[in-house]
Amino acid sequence: MKRAAFSAALALLGLAAGCTVGPRYSRPAAPAPAPDAWKTQPPWQQAAPKDSIPKGTWWQVFNDPALDAYEQQLLQANQSLLAARDHLDQARSLARVATADMFPQLSADPSALRERGSANRPLNGQVPTIVNGVPQPILPYTQNVYTVPFSLTYEADLFGRARHNVEAANATLQSTAADLQNVQLVLTAELAADYFTLRELDAEFEVVQESVGYQRKGLDLVNNRHTGGIASGLEVAQQAALLDSTLSQLALVQQTRAQYEHAIAVLVGQAAFSLTVPVAPLRATPPPVPLGVPSDVLERRPDIATAERLMAYQNAEVGIARTAFYPHITLSGSGGWQSRDLAPLFNAPSLFWSLGADALQPIFEGGRNRANLAAARAAYDQSVASYRQSVLTAFQQVEDGISNLSTLSQALTTQGAAVEDARRALTIANNRYIGGVTSYLDVITAQTVLLTSERLETQLLGQQMVSSVYLVKALGGGWDASQLNHQQVHPQAGQILQP
């Protein structure tokens, strides 16, 4: 009867384990309804759905094999990315730790002891042996004690504390997975931006070097005219000063390029001195980027997914704080064998056991549980505000990217016309100077204007490519939150037998 009653109690506890206190999680609404289209119109024809950003390899939209190779090196050797992957492995293991509370805990503590009891030990209420009316002295004793005990404990998850812990652990795991994707997106975007900036500097170096060439020809012309008594020494000095200034600009462009080359080396996991990026002037144009609709950003951005999963974690923490108000029911059992001698240790008379249950009900805690619940709710509200701020920031970054590309596209068109005008002005100034109509200062001014215009045109193209990179980054780089679904752990029956 006792065994049947105990089994019935276990069954009732198992049924009661289906009760869970605490709020159910649902994603809060965004701070404002997402519009059907972006405010700024892109400066290109909208891409077709089949031209979506490649998942995991978004940089392939630029169709640059050299960039592809550097990005692959980054994925394999970047130390920050490797650290983020290790962090994800740690989070997955910690999530498995949380599932351990769903199962009974069994432990063994075998021991072997030889002890001597004191002849002067207290009797602890025992009556001394009396022979013929004479109390007998207490004698010392020496004995062996062999024990092989087992202890089994299980806290019945009546109100969902363990389940909320698993829920919180899975939310943490998924937020860490989203963090990994965000780190990868940030690093690959930084590499692409540095790569296109370096290519722009190659093109800029080419422009400045070309200016050095025609400025040297100009200096030769002025020197020859000075030798012939036609040009003054002032004109020679002015042209020489312009050439020296342009050579200084050439050196500064090389210095800046070296810094970006060093940055690329670190991103791909190499020492700065071990990587040489071949010179290849920028000739690319920004590809059309499939924008989708604003609401898509909520699923594409890994940083938004991180903020959303942190809300789920804080919601689970509220549930855990709620369970502190309810009883904690612990079932326990112990048993094993104990003997003075080793030979009969595992005989039936050496067996001992006990079964029991413990119910801990908080009554007066000085407001501790109430304060913990209030803190958990405040943390959840804070995570909601952070999530909504992330959404607003994401919308802003996409709109900024589209606006930047639109403005740069217009500026690049007008700057191209400015370069052509500057070239024509230089030709006219040279002809007028050779014909004796004007001074050489007009030629120097025309050379300066042409160099400035050509460098600005090259810089605008570089900014256009970098802005395209950051727009793809703002859109999430082809990632979507559905990839987090498999990043979770569940209690498995096989864990019962795992240490």
C-alpha positions in Angstrom: 0.0 0.0 0.0 2.8 2.4 0.8 4.5 1.6 -2.5 1.2 2.2 -4.4 0.6 5.5 -2.6 4.1 6.7 -3.4 3.7 5.8 -7.0 0.4 7.6 -7.1 2.1 10.7 -5.6 4.8 10.5 -8.3 2.1 10.3 -11.0 0.3 13.4 -9.6 3.5 15.3 -9.5 4.2 14.4 -13.1 0.7 15.7 -14.1 1.2 18.8 -12.2 4.5 19.5 -14.0 2.4 20.7 -16.9 1.5 23.9 -15.0 3.8 26.8 -15.9 3.6 30.3 -14.3 4.9 33.4 -16.0 4.1 35.3 -19.2 4.0 33.7 -22.6 6.4 35.4 -25.0 5.2 37.2 -28.1 7.3 39.7 -30.1 6.3 43.3 -29.4 5.2 45.5 -32.3 7.7 47.7 -34.0 7.7 51.4 -32.9 5.7 52.4 -36.1 4.1 50.5 -38.9 6.6 49.8 -41.7 5.7 51.5 -45.0 5.2 49.7 -48.2 8.3 51.2 -49.8 11.4 53.3 -48.9 11.1 57.0 -48.9 14.2 57.6 -51.1 14.1 56.2 -54.6 17.3 54.3 -55.6 19.4 55.7 -58.4 19.2 52.4 -60.3 16.6 50.1 -61.8 15.1 47.9 -59.1 16.6 44.4 -59.2 14.3 41.4 -59.9 13.5 39.0 -57.1 15.9 36.4 -58.6 18.7 38.9 -58.1 18.6 38.7 -54.4 21.6 39.2 -52.2 23.5 35.8 -52.0 23.0 34.3 -48.5 26.3 34.1 -46.6 28.3 35.5 -49.5 26.7 38.9 -50.1 29.9 40.4 -51.5 29.5 38.4 -54.7 27.0 41.0 -55.9 30.1 43.1 -56.7 31.4 40.4 -59.0 35.0 40.9 -58.0 37.1 37.7 -57.7 39.9 39.3 -55.7 37.3 40.6 -53.1 35.8 37.1 -53.0 39.2 35.6 -52.2 39.9 38.0 -49.4 36.5 37.5 -47.9 37.1 33.7 -47.8 40.4 34.3 -46.0 38.5 36.4 -43.5 35.9 33.7 -42.9 38.7 31.2 -42.2 41.3 33.2 -40.3 39.9 36.3 -38.7 40.5 36.1 -35.0 37.5 38.1 -33.9 35.2 35.9 -36.0 36.8 32.7 -34.6 36.3 34.1 -31.1 32.6 34.7 -31.8 32.3 31.1 -33.1 33.8 29.8 -29.8 31.4 32.0 -27.9 28.5 30.4 -29.7 29.9 26.9 -28.8 30.1 28.0 -25.2 26.5 29.3 -25.3 25.3 26.0 -26.8 27.0 24.0 -24.0 25.6 26.3 -21.3 22.1 25.8 -22.8 22.6 22.1 -22.5 23.5 22.7 -18.8 20.1 24.2 -18.3 18.3 21.1 -19.6 20.0 19.0 -16.9 17.6 20.3 -14.3 14.8 18.5 -16.1 16.1 15.1 -15.0 16.9 13.3 -11.7 20.4 13.7 -10.3 22.1 10.4 -9.2 25.4 10.4 -7.4 27.6 7.8 -5.6 30.1 8.3 -2.8 31.8 5.0 -1.9 34.2 5.1 1.0 36.4 2.9 3.1 37.2 3.8 6.7 39.1 2.2 9.6 38.4 4.0 12.9 39.1 3.7 16.6 36.6 4.7 19.2 37.8 6.4 22.4 37.5 4.7 25.7 36.5 8.1 27.1 33.8 8.8 24.5 30.6 10.3 25.8 27.7 7.8 26.3 25.1 10.1 24.8 22.4 8.8 27.1 23.4 5.1 26.9 23.4 3.2 30.1 26.8 1.5 30.9 26.9 -2.2 31.2 26.6 -3.4 34.9 27.9 -6.8 36.0 27.2 -8.0 39.6 26.1 -4.4 40.4 29.4 -3.0 39.2 29.5 -0.6 36.2 31.9 -1.9 33.6 34.4 0.5 32.1 34.0 1.7 28.5 36.5 0.1 26.2 38.0 1.5 23.1 37.2 -0.2 19.8 38.6 -0.5 16.4 36.5 -1.2 13.3 36.3 -1.0 9.6 33.4 0.8 7.8 32.8 0.1 4.1 30.0 2.1 2.5 28.7 2.3 -1.1 25.9 4.8 -1.0 23.8 6.3 -3.8 21.7 9.5 -3.7 18.9 10.3 -6.0 17.2 13.8 -6.1 14.7 15.3 -8.4 13.0 18.7 -8.1 9.5 18.4 -9.7 9.0 21.2 -12.2 5.6 22.0 -10.9 5.5 25.7 -11.9 7.9 25.8 -14.8 11.1 27.0 -13.2 13.3 24.5 -15.1 11.4 25.0 -18.3 11.8 28.8 -18.1 15.5 28.2 -17.5 15.7 26.2 -20.7 13.7 28.9 -22.5 16.1 31.6 -21.3 19.1 29.5 -22.2 17.8 28.9 -25.7 17.1 32.6 -26.1 20.6 33.4 -25.0 21.9 30.7 -27.4 20.0 32.2 -30.3 21.0 35.8 -29.5 24.7 34.6 -29.4 24.1 33.0 -32.8 22.7 36.3 -34.1 25.7 38.1 -32.6 28.0 35.8 -34.5 26.2 36.6 -37.8 26.4 40.3 -36.9 30.1 40.1 -36.2 30.6 38.3 -39.5 28.5 40.9 -41.4 30.4 43.8 -39.8 33.8 42.3 -40.5 33.0 41.3 -44.1 31.5 44.7 -44.8 34.6 46.4 -43.2 36.8 44.3 -45.5 34.8 45.2 -48.6 34.8 48.9 -47.7 38.6 48.9 -47.1 39.1 46.9 -50.3 37.1 49.4 -52.5 38.8 52.3 -50.7 42.2 50.8 -51.5 41.1 50.4 -55.2 40.0 54.0 -55.2 43.4 55.0 -53.9 45.0 53.0 -56.7 42.9 55.0 -59.2 43.7 58.2 -57.4 47.4 57.4 -57.5 47.1 56.8 -61.2 45.4 60.2 -61.6 48.1 62.1 -59.6 50.8 60.2 -61.4 49.4 61.3 -64.7 49.3 64.9 -63.5 52.9 64.6 -62.5 53.7 63.5 -66.1 52.1 66.5 -67.8 53.4 68.9 -65.1 56.9 67.7 -65.8 56.3 68.3 -69.5 55.1 71.8 -68.6 58.2 72.4 -66.5 60.4 71.3 -69.5 58.4 73.7 -71.7 58.9 76.6 -69.4 62.6 75.9 -68.9 63.1 75.8 -72.7 61.2 79.1 -73.1 63.2 80.5 -70.2 66.5 79.5 -71.8 65.3 81.1 -75.0 64.5 84.3 -73.1 60.8 84.1 -73.6 59.6 82.9 -70.2 60.6 84.5 -66.9 62.2 82.8 -63.9 59.0 83.3 -61.9 57.1 81.1 -64.3 59.7 78.4 -63.9 59.5 78.6 -60.1 55.7 78.5 -60.2 55.7 75.3 -62.3 58.4 73.7 -60.2 56.4 74.5 -57.0 53.2 72.9 -58.5 55.2 69.8 -59.5 56.7 69.4 -56.1 53.3 69.8 -54.4 51.8 67.2 -56.7 54.7 64.8 -55.9 53.9 65.3 -52.2 50.2 64.4 -52.9 51.5 61.3 -54.6 53.4 60.2 -51.5 50.4 60.9 -49.3 48.2 58.7 -51.5 50.8 55.9 -51.2 50.8 56.3 -47.4 47.1 56.1 -47.1 47.0 53.1 -49.4 49.5 51.3 -47.2 47.3 51.8 -44.1 44.3 50.3 -45.8 46.5 47.4 -47.0 47.6 46.8 -43.4 43.9 46.9 -42.3 43.0 44.3 -44.9 45.9 42.1 -43.7 44.6 42.1 -40.1 41.0 41.4 -41.2 42.1 38.3 -43.2 44.2 37.1 -40.2 47.7 38.0 -41.4 50.4 40.2 -40.1 50.5 43.7 -41.7 54.0 43.1 -43.2 53.0 39.7 -44.8 50.2 40.8 -47.2 50.7 42.7 -50.4 47.5 43.7 -52.3 48.4 44.1 -56.1 47.6 47.5 -57.6 44.4 47.5 -59.5 42.7 50.9 -60.1 39.0 51.0 -59.4 36.9 50.6 -62.6 33.7 49.1 -61.1 30.3 50.6 -60.8 27.8 49.9 -57.9 25.5 46.9 -58.6 21.7 47.3 -58.2 20.8 46.2 -54.7 17.5 44.4 -54.1 16.0 46.5 -51.3 12.7 44.6 -50.7 10.2 46.3 -48.4 11.0 48.0 -45.1 9.3 45.2 -43.1 11.9 42.7 -44.5 14.6 44.5 -42.5 13.1 43.1 -39.2 14.0 39.6 -40.4 17.2 40.4 -42.3 19.2 42.2 -39.7 21.2 40.0 -37.2 21.5 42.9 -34.7 17.7 43.2 -34.6 17.5 39.4 -34.1 19.9 39.8 -31.2 17.7 42.4 -29.6 14.5 40.3 -30.2 16.1 37.2 -28.6 17.2 39.3 -25.6 13.5 40.2 -25.1 12.7 36.5 -25.1 15.4 35.9 -22.5 14.1 38.7 -20.3 10.5 37.4 -20.7 11.7 34.0 -19.5 13.5 35.7 -16.5 10.1 37.2 -15.5 8.7 33.6 -15.5 11.6 32.4 -13.3 11.0 35.3 -10.9 7.4 34.3 -10.7 8.2 30.7 -9.7 9.9 32.0 -6.6 6.5 32.6 -5.0 5.5 28.9 -5.4 6.6 25.8 -3.6 9.7 23.9 -4.5 9.0 20.2 -4.3 12.0 17.9 -4.1 11.9 14.1 -4.2 14.9 12.3 -2.8 16.0 8.8 -2.2 19.2 7.2 -0.9 20.5 3.7 -0.5 23.4 1.5 -0.7 25.4 -1.0 1.2 27.4 -0.7 4.5 29.4 -3.2 6.4 32.2 -3.6 8.9 33.9 -6.2 6.7 34.5 -6.1 3.0 33.3 -9.7 2.2 29.7 -9.3 3.2 29.4 -5.7 1.9 27.0 -6.5 -0.9 24.9 -9.0 1.1 21.2 -8.3 1.7 21.7 -7.5 5.4 24.2 -4.7 4.5 21.5 -2.9 2.4 20.1 0.4 3.6 17.7 2.9 1.9 15.4 5.8 2.4 12.8 7.7 0.4 11.3 11.2 1.1 10.0 14.4 -0.3 10.5 18.0 0.7 8.3 21.0 0.1 9.8 24.5 0.5 7.2 27.2 0.5 8.5 30.8 0.8 6.4 32.8 3.3 8.2 35.9 4.4 11.3 36.9 2.4 11.5 40.5 3.4 10.2 41.5 -0.1 13.1 39.8 -1.9 10.9 37.8 -4.3 8.7 40.8 -5.1 11.7 43.0 -5.8 13.3 40.4 -8.0 10.0 40.1 -10.0 9.8 43.9 -10.4 13.5 44.0 -11.5 12.8 41.3 -14.1 9.8 43.1 -15.5 11.8 46.4 -15.7 14.6 44.5 -17.5 12.1 43.2 -20.0 10.6 46.7 -20.6 14.2 47.9 -21.2 14.8 45.2 -23.7 11.6 46.1 -25.6 12.8 49.7 -25.8 16.2 48.6 -27.0 14.6 46.4 -29.7 12.5 49.2 -31.0 15.5 51.5 -31.1 17.4 48.9 -33.1 14.5 48.8 -35.6 14.5 52.6 -35.9 18.2 52.7 -36.4 18.0 50.0 -39.1 15.4 51.9 -41.0 17.6 55.1 -40.8 20.7 53.3 -42.0 18.9 51.9 -45.1 17.4 55.2 -45.9 20.8 56.8 -45.4 22.4 54.3 -47.8 19.8 54.8 -50.5 20.0 58.6 -50.1 23.9 58.5 -50.2 23.9 56.5 -53.4 21.3 58.8 -55.1 23.3 61.9 -54.2 26.6 60.3 -55.2 25.2 59.2 -58.5 24.1 62.8 -59.3 27.4 64.2 -58.1 29.4 61.7 -60.2 27.6 62.7 -63.3 28.2 66.4 -62.8 31.8 65.8 -61.7 32.5 63.9 -64.9 31.4 67.0 -66.9 33.6 69.1 -64.6 36.6 67.0 -65.5 36.0 67.4 -69.2 35.6 71.1 -68.8 38.9 71.3 -66.8 40.7 69.4 -69.5 39.4 71.7 -72.2 40.4 74.7 -70.0 43.9 73.4 -69.7 44.3 72.9 -73.4 43.0 76.5 -74.0 45.4 77.9 -71.4 48.4 76.1 -72.9 47.6 77.4 -76.4 47.0 80.9 -75.1 50.3 80.8 -73.2 52.3 79.5 -76.2 50.7 82.2 -78.3 51.7 84.8 -75.9 48.2 85.9 -75.1 48.2 85.1 -71.4 50.6 84.5 -68.5 51.7 81.0 -67.3 49.7 81.5 -64.1 46.6 80.6 -66.1 48.2 77.3 -67.1 49.1 76.5 -63.5 45.6 77.3 -62.4 44.2 75.1 -65.1 46.5 72.2 -64.1 45.5 72.6 -60.4 41.8 72.6 -61.3 42.1 69.5 -63.5 44.0 67.5 -60.9 41.5 68.5 -58.2 38.5 67.6 -60.4 40.0 64.2 -61.4 40.8 63.3 -57.8 37.3 64.3 -56.7 35.7 62.2 -59.5 37.8 59.2 -58.4 36.9 59.8 -54.7 33.2 60.0 -55.6 33.4 56.6 -57.3 35.1 55.1 -54.3 32.5 56.6 -52.0 29.8 55.2 -54.2 31.2 51.6 -53.9 31.7 52.0 -50.2 28.1 53.3 -49.8 26.9 50.2 -51.7 28.7 48.0 -49.3 27.1 49.7 -46.3 23.7 49.6 -47.9 24.0 45.8 -48.3 25.2 45.7 -44.7 22.2 47.8 -43.6 19.9 45.3 -45.3 21.5 42.4 -43.4 23.7 41.0 -46.1 21.3 38.3 -47.3 20.8 36.9 -43.8 17.4 36.1 -42.3 16.2 35.2 -38.8 14.9 31.8 -39.9 18.5 30.5 -39.6 18.2 30.8 -35.8 15.4 28.1 -35.6 17.9 25.3 -35.4 20.0 27.0 -32.8 18.3 25.6 -29.7 18.6 22.6 -27.4 15.9 20.3 -26.0 16.0 17.8 -23.1 16.8 14.4 -24.5 16.0 11.1 -22.7 19.6 10.0 -23.2 20.8 12.7 -20.8 19.5 10.6 -17.9 22.5 8.4 -18.2 25.1 11.1 -18.9 27.5 12.4 -16.3 
